[in-house]
Amino acid sequence: MRFILALALLIALAAPAAAQNRAAIERQFQGWLESTIWPRARAKGVSRATYEAAFKGTRLNWKLPDLAPPGTKPKTPRTQRQAEFGAPGKYFSAGSVNGATSTGRQMARRHAAALKSTERRTGVPGRIILAIWGRESAYGRAKIPHNAFEVLATKGFMSTRAAYFTDELVAALQIAQARHAPPGVMKSSWAGALGQPQFMPTNFLKYAADGDGDGHADIWRSEADTIASIGQYLARHGWVKGRDWGFEVRLPPSVSCTLEGPDQGRRIRDWAAMGITRTSGKPFPGKELSGEGFLMLPAGRHGPAFIVTPNFFVLKDYNMSDLYALFVGHVGDRIQYGVGDFAGKWGRVGGLMRSDVAAMQRALERSGHDVGGADGLAGFKTRRSIGRWQEAKGQPATCFPDAAMKKALR
């Protein structure tokens, strides 16, 4: 009983102390805005009126992830369970693919003029723009709940990447100063990504475009501006007009999965000469044969295989994930061409903890393999390194981590 009373007393005493500590940090935060952010914003042409409107009533958002309040040590990040890091097949659930496709077809009809105009100006096909729009914000239907200034200010003041988010916060103030959208409209994700195309503020300043001719790039309320901005982003990142993003293929057993990667490109006619064929039964388009192509195996031998073009890696610039780029290309093809599911089936792989994959990567590094860093993610360098390790042991190369490898690779 005495123990329970003592514990209750400690909790009662700790609560006011915690509240006082937060209050002190809030005061530091307000001082930081005035002493650090205001001078930087003013130097970028932001008026005092814009600054005050942006931060009116702004307080720290203690619910955001990856915070490191003054006087504390950053917490060890929890294991990430995003779809990009799990079983590849889960990323292509029927619900997400079919939903993005059916709504995308509606949007293709509704915004045909804006899509055509953007494609003519940038060379980026409308179907690709639609697929990104659908993935990022469900064509503007997804709720984007956060005040961008609150998120960016909180993370700029006390996150594990404070300098990065401080730069993004100043960029957001520049956006407000240019009146692309009033402060109350500038909503973001929990990470500070803005509007329907989910641009970080510095990317907005570089790539956002005025698609409806009103003099502003309002990616929160204007579908035409959203379409134009996505197209401009891809064009500025090197989209090659007239080329596709890639093709699903059949990979013969004679072609090693270790040939994957953007640094092992060959002309598409040379891949075809090795016995690689399209799963559709159609030949590779004649205009693609002399262009460079790359083998891409997001699940190694346990899933569909692809020959992709440089445009695939432009899609990856939007979100650094093979699966994201593949989803966008696939949904775009479904929107415009009515193609069905991939012919190749996703095997029962994935589900490993990132720590398990990181341990395998470190073991491969000790053997001289370049896995691209022991980050726990099975990127192309890790996949092909696993394949090379398997081949060196006289095993069939699968080029993907699995639970059976944990003991052998540690």
Buried (B, 14 or more C-beta within 10 A) or exposed (E): EEEEEEEEEEEEEEEEEEEEBBEEBEEBBBEBBEEBBBEBBEEEEBEEEBBEBBBEEBEBBEEBEBBBBEEEEEEEEEEEEEBBBBBBBBBBEEEBBEBBBEBBBEBBEEBEEBBEBBBEBBBBBBBBBBBBBBBBBBBBEEEBEBBBBBBBBBBBBBBBEBEBBBBBBBBBBBBBBBEBBEBEEBBBBBBBBBBBBBBBBBBBBEBBBBBBEEEBBBBBEBBBBBBBBBBBBBBBBEBBEEBBBBBBBBBEEEBBBBBBBBEEBBBBBBBBEEEBBBBEEEEBEEEBBEBBBBBBBBBBBBBBBBBBBBBBBBBBBBBEBBBBBBBBBBBBBBBBEEBEEBBBEBBEBBEBBBEBBBBBBEBBBEEEBEBBEBBBBBBBBBBBBBBBBBBEEEEEBBBBBBEEBBEEBE
